[in-house]
């Protein structure tokens, strides 16, 4: 008995001693696994953070796409109205954002607009400072720059006359800033005056006709000054006397243009005076239009229209304040509303004394006028009077041989 217990105890002890290192190794691996997992997670988080930072830098470097314009013919939202159409005859168009649009009286004028008249039309434009241009037939002008602040000292305006006969009268921009008129061969510095510019078709081409520039007195008789320069800004001359002018001759072979004094004939002077009177009259009308349109824009700023707003002129059938509410609009098949007691005209084949019912179309006798102020009751019915019991309808007679029930 004792001989086999000792080997059994030794084998058990050996098993215990062999299992201890394995258990210790397993516990060591279990202890190291969470630390390794945490290290991997930290490394992954750092990698994700770096990727997010790189993505943020890329998004900041990439510009956001511009939203498309809803109406390509409308001016930009930052543009302001700089003038209005004062007078207009015939067909006149404006090129705005590469779109050709018709112009009408009192229409707004914006920066960078190109306005042109046809062969049988004329146009006057008055700007916010009262500077006015009068375009005759087949004329074109572009507003390259316009800055005006009432009471400011840094106002400016650049107007490019491409072709045609254009009369002008300068106002506050020329007196408080810098006003310039460009032609294909010359640039004019306007110093508060009235003038006339004649630009023939294709004046910038070699060998083309000359450009004429004329100075005339203002409506009050004062005479301003026109400084004549070439397109590079080099001085060619100056006009300081009323009814005087220059002819700008283009240079040949790239030479500078020259300003030659212009002799104005009596016929030309009479025609020019007609243009000058027109632009002076248009300035008076244009001042009033510009003031009215500015007040209208301030009273009605752009934005969503007000809902349920009462209009001064209402359509027929609309309710007005102080009147009773009318019913809903009639549907098909219903009788049209009218004045009570006044039926419409009879239909063909219909008895004038009979009118149609509202539902099944069964003829019904028309209401007769009351006699003596009371309406006769319907047949077969009696209305009870005060102090008298109501009458009952007579019962039909009972069949023969049966007693009538009571």
C-alpha positions in Angstrom: 0.0 0.0 0.0 2.8 2.3 0.9 4.8 1.2 -2.1 2.5 2.8 -4.7 1.4 6.0 -2.7 4.9 7.5 -2.8 5.1 7.4 -6.7 1.5 8.8 -6.9 2.4 11.7 -4.7 5.6 12.4 -6.6 3.7 12.5 -9.9 1.1 14.8 -8.5 3.8 17.2 -7.2 5.5 17.1 -10.6 2.2 18.0 -12.4 1.6 20.9 -10.0 5.2 22.2 -10.5 4.9 21.9 -14.3 1.5 23.7 -14.5 2.8 26.7 -12.4 5.0 28.2 -15.1 2.3 27.8 -17.8 -0.2 29.6 -15.5 2.3 32.3 -14.8 3.0 32.7 -18.5 -0.7 32.9 -19.3 -1.2 35.5 -16.6 1.7 37.5 -18.0 0.2 37.4 -21.5 -3.2 38.4 -20.1 -1.6 41.3 -18.3 0.3 42.5 -21.4 -2.6 42.3 -23.8 -4.6 45.3 -22.5 -1.4 47.4 -22.5 -0.7 46.5 -26.1 -4.3 47.1 -27.2 -4.1 50.6 -25.6 -0.9 51.3 -27.4 -2.4 50.3 -30.7 -5.5 52.4 -30.0 -3.3 55.4 -29.1 -1.4 55.0 -32.4 -4.6 54.7 -34.4 -6.0 57.8 -32.7 -2.9 59.8 -33.5 -3.1 58.6 -37.1 -6.7 59.6 -37.4 -6.0 63.0 -35.9 -3.2 63.7 -38.4 -5.5 62.7 -41.3 -8.2 65.1 -40.0 -5.7 67.9 -39.7 -4.5 67.3 -43.3 -8.2 67.2 -44.5 -8.9 70.4 -42.8 -5.9 72.1 -44.4 -7.0 70.8 -47.8 -10.6 72.1 -47.3 -9.3 75.5 -46.2 -7.1 75.7 -49.3 -9.9 74.8 -51.7 -12.1 77.8 -52.6 -15.9 77.3 -52.3 -17.7 77.3 -55.7 -19.6 80.5 -56.5 -23.4 80.3 -56.6 -24.8 80.8 -60.1 -26.8 83.9 -60.7 -30.6 83.5 -60.8 -31.1 86.2 -63.4 -28.0 86.8 -65.7 -29.5 90.0 -67.1 -29.9 91.6 -63.6 -27.0 93.7 -62.2 -25.0 92.4 -59.2 -26.4 92.7 -55.7 -23.7 95.2 -54.8 -24.5 97.6 -57.7 -26.6 100.7 -57.0 -28.8 102.7 -59.3 -26.7 105.6 -60.6 -29.3 107.3 -62.9 -32.6 107.1 -64.7 -34.0 107.5 -68.2 -35.3 111.1 -68.4 -36.6 111.3 -71.9 -37.0 108.6 -74.6 -38.3 108.4 -78.2 -38.2 105.3 -80.5 -36.4 102.1 -79.7 -33.5 102.3 -77.2 -31.6 99.3 -75.8 -29.1 98.7 -73.0 -26.4 96.0 -73.0 -26.2 94.8 -69.4 -24.2 91.6 -68.4 -24.0 90.7 -72.1 -27.7 90.9 -72.5 -29.5 93.4 -74.8 -32.6 94.8 -73.0 -35.1 97.5 -74.1 -35.2 100.7 -72.2 -38.2 102.7 -71.1 -38.9 106.0 -69.5 -37.8 106.2 -65.9 -35.8 103.0 -66.1 -32.8 102.6 -63.8 -29.3 102.9 -65.1 -26.4 100.9 -63.6 -22.6 101.0 -63.7 -21.0 99.4 -66.8 -24.3 99.8 -68.8 -23.9 100.4 -72.6 -26.8 102.5 -73.9 -27.4 102.8 -77.6 -30.1 104.4 -79.8 -31.4 103.3 -83.2 -31.7 105.3 -86.4 -35.1 106.9 -85.4 -34.7 107.3 -81.6 -33.2 109.6 -79.0 -32.5 109.3 -75.3 -31.7 111.4 -72.2 -30.1 110.0 -69.1 -29.8 112.0 -65.8 -27.5 110.7 -63.1 -27.8 111.1 -59.4 -25.7 114.3 -59.3 -27.9 115.8 -62.1 -25.3 115.3 -64.9 -27.3 114.7 -68.0 -26.5 113.2 -71.4 -28.7 113.5 -74.5 -28.1 110.9 -77.2 -29.3 111.5 -80.8 -29.9 108.8 -83.3 -27.3 106.1 -83.8 -25.4 107.0 -80.7 -23.7 104.8 -78.1 -22.3 105.5 -74.6 -20.9 103.3 -71.8 -20.7 104.2 -68.1 -17.2 103.0 -67.2 -17.1 104.6 -63.7 -19.4 106.6 -61.5 -18.9 107.5 -57.9 -21.1 110.2 -56.3 -21.7 111.0 -52.6 -23.7 114.1 -51.8 -21.4 116.6 -50.1 -18.3 114.5 -50.9 -15.1 115.8 -52.5 -13.9 112.6 -54.2 -16.6 112.1 -56.8 -15.7 110.7 -60.2 -17.3 109.7 -63.5 -16.0 108.2 -66.7 -18.3 108.1 -69.8 -17.1 106.5 -73.0 -18.8 107.8 -76.2 -18.4 105.2 -78.9 -20.3 106.9 -81.7 -23.0 109.4 -82.5 -23.8 113.0 -81.5 -24.0 113.4 -77.7 -24.8 116.6 -75.8 -24.0 116.8 -72.1 -24.4 119.2 -69.2 -22.1 118.5 -66.2 -23.2 118.9 -62.6 -21.9 118.0 -59.1 -19.4 115.3 -60.1 -17.5 117.8 -62.4 -17.5 120.5 -59.7 -16.5 118.3 -56.7 -14.4 115.6 -58.3 -13.2 114.4 -61.6 -15.4 113.9 -64.7 -14.0 112.5 -67.9 -15.4 111.8 -71.3 -13.5 109.3 -73.5 -13.7 109.1 -77.3 -11.9 106.8 -79.7 -9.0 109.3 -80.2 -9.2 111.8 -77.2 -10.0 112.0 -73.5 -11.8 115.1 -72.2 -11.6 116.5 -68.8 -14.9 118.2 -68.0 -14.8 121.1 -65.6 -18.4 122.0 -65.0 -19.9 123.0 -68.4 -22.1 122.2 -71.4 -20.6 120.5 -74.4 -21.2 118.5 -77.6 -19.3 115.6 -78.9 -19.5 114.2 -82.5 -18.0 110.8 -83.0 -18.4 109.3 -86.5 -18.7 105.5 -87.1 -15.3 103.9 -86.9 -13.5 107.0 -85.7 -10.7 104.9 -84.2 -9.7 103.4 -87.5 -6.9 104.8 -89.6 -8.0 107.5 -92.1 -11.4 107.8 -90.4 -13.4 111.0 -90.0 -12.4 113.5 -87.3 -14.0 113.8 -83.9 -15.5 117.2 -83.1 -15.6 118.6 -79.5 -17.5 121.8 -78.8 -18.0 124.0 -75.7 -21.2 125.9 -75.1 -22.5 128.0 -72.2 -24.6 126.5 -69.4 -28.3 127.4 -69.0 -27.3 130.3 -66.6 -24.8 131.7 -69.2 -21.7 130.5 -67.4 -18.9 128.9 -69.5 -16.8 126.2 -68.1 -13.7 124.4 -69.4 -12.9 121.3 -71.4 -9.3 119.9 -71.3 -8.5 117.9 -74.4 -5.9 115.1 -74.0 -5.0 112.1 -76.1 -5.8 108.6 -74.9 -2.4 108.4 -73.2 -3.1 111.5 -71.2 -0.9 113.9 -73.1 -2.3 117.5 -73.4 -3.6 118.5 -76.8 -5.4 121.7 -75.9 -8.2 123.3 -73.9 -11.5 125.0 -74.6 -12.5 128.0 -72.5 -14.8 130.1 -74.7 -18.4 129.5 -75.6 -19.2 128.3 -79.1 -15.7 127.1 -79.6 -14.4 123.7 -80.6 -11.6 121.3 -81.6 -11.3 118.8 -84.4 -9.3 115.8 -83.3 -7.4 114.3 -86.2 -6.0 110.8 -85.7 -2.3 110.4 -86.2 -1.0 108.4 -89.1 1.4 105.5 -88.6 1.0 105.5 -84.8 1.6 109.2 -84.4 -0.1 111.3 -81.8 -3.5 112.8 -82.7 -3.7 116.5 -83.1 -6.3 119.1 -82.0 -7.1 121.6 -84.7 -9.4 124.7 -83.9 -12.9 124.1 -85.3 -14.7 126.8 -87.2 -18.5 126.5 -86.4 -20.7 127.8 -89.2 -24.1 129.5 -88.4 -26.0 126.5 -89.6 -24.0 124.2 -87.3 -24.3 126.6 -84.5 -28.2 126.7 -84.9 -28.3 122.9 -85.0 -26.0 122.6 -81.9 -28.1 125.1 -80.0 -31.1 122.8 -80.5 -29.2 119.9 -79.0 -28.1 122.1 -76.1 -31.6 123.2 -75.3 -32.8 119.6 -75.3 -30.2 118.5 -72.8 -30.9 121.5 -70.6 -34.6 120.7 -70.6 -33.9 117.0 -70.0 -31.8 117.9 -67.0 -34.8 119.6 -65.3 -37.1 116.6 -66.0 -34.4 114.1 -65.0 -33.8 115.7 -61.7 -37.4 115.2 -60.7 -37.4 111.6 -62.0 -34.2 110.7 -60.1 -35.6 112.2 -56.9 -39.0 110.3 -57.3 -37.3 107.0 -58.1 -34.9 107.3 -55.2 -37.8 107.9 -52.8 -39.7 105.0 -54.3 -36.8 102.6 -53.8 -36.4 103.7 -50.2 -40.1 103.3 -49.5 -40.2 99.8 -51.2 -36.9 98.1 -50.6 -36.3 94.8 -52.5 -37.6 91.7 -50.7 -40.6 89.4 -50.3 -43.9 91.1 -50.9 -46.1 91.6 -47.9 -48.9 89.1 -47.6 -52.6 90.1 -47.4 -51.8 93.7 -48.0 -54.7 95.9 -48.9 -54.3 97.6 -52.3 -55.8 101.0 -53.1 -57.4 99.8 -56.3 -59.2 96.5 -55.9 -60.5 94.1 -58.5 -64.3 93.7 -58.8 -65.6 91.3 -56.2 -63.0 92.0 -53.5 -64.1 93.2 -50.1 -63.3 96.7 -48.9 -63.0 97.8 -45.3 -66.4 98.5 -43.7 -68.3 96.2 -46.1 -69.9 92.9 -45.1 -68.0 89.7 -46.0 -69.1 88.1 -49.2 -69.4 84.4 -49.9 -66.9 82.2 -51.5 -66.5 82.1 -55.3 -69.3 80.2 -57.1 -68.6 76.8 -58.5 -69.9 75.4 -61.7 -73.6 74.6 -61.6 -74.4 77.1 -58.8 -76.5 80.2 -59.3 -74.4 83.3 -59.8 -74.8 85.9 -57.1 -76.9 88.9 -57.9 -79.1 91.5 -56.3 -81.9 89.8 -54.2 -85.3 89.9 -55.9 -83.8 90.5 -59.3 -83.6 87.3 -61.3 -81.6 87.1 -64.5 -83.1 87.2 -68.0 -85.2 84.2 -69.0 -83.7 81.4 -71.1 -85.1 80.6 -74.6 -88.4 78.7 -74.2 -88.8 79.5 -70.5 -91.8 81.1 -69.0 -90.9 84.5 -67.6 -93.0 83.7 -64.5 -91.2 80.4 -63.9 -87.6 80.2 -62.7 -85.3 77.2 -62.5 -84.5 75.5 -59.2 -81.1 75.3 -57.8 -80.7 71.5 -57.6 -82.7 69.3 -59.9 -83.8 72.0 -62.3 -87.5 71.6 -61.5 -89.5 74.6 -62.5 -90.8 76.5 -59.5 -93.3 79.4 -59.6 -91.7 82.7 -59.1 -92.4 84.7 -56.0 -95.4 87.1 -56.5 -95.4 90.5 -54.9 -97.1 90.7 -51.6 -100.6 92.1 -51.4 -101.5 94.1 -48.4 -98.2 93.4 -46.8 -98.9 89.6 -46.1 -97.9 86.5 -48.0 -100.6 83.9 -48.5 -99.7 80.5 -47.0 -99.0 77.5 -49.0 -102.0 75.3 -49.9 -102.9 72.6 -47.5 -101.0 74.2 -44.6 -102.4 76.5 -41.9 -100.2 78.5 -39.6 -101.4 78.8 -36.0 -102.4 82.2 -34.9 -102.0 83.5 -31.4 -104.7 81.9 -29.1 -105.9 79.4 -31.7 -104.8 75.7 -31.9 -103.1 74.5 -35.0 -105.3 72.9 -37.6 -104.5 69.4 -38.7 -104.5 68.0 -42.2 -107.7 66.1 -43.0 -107.3 62.4 -43.1 -108.3 60.3 -46.1 -111.7 58.5 -45.8 -111.5 54.9 -44.6 -112.4 52.0 -46.9 -116.0 50.8 -46.9 -116.7 48.2 -44.3 -114.1 49.3 -41.9 -114.4 51.7 -39.1 -112.2 54.7 -39.1 -109.7 54.9 -36.3 -109.5 57.9 -34.1 
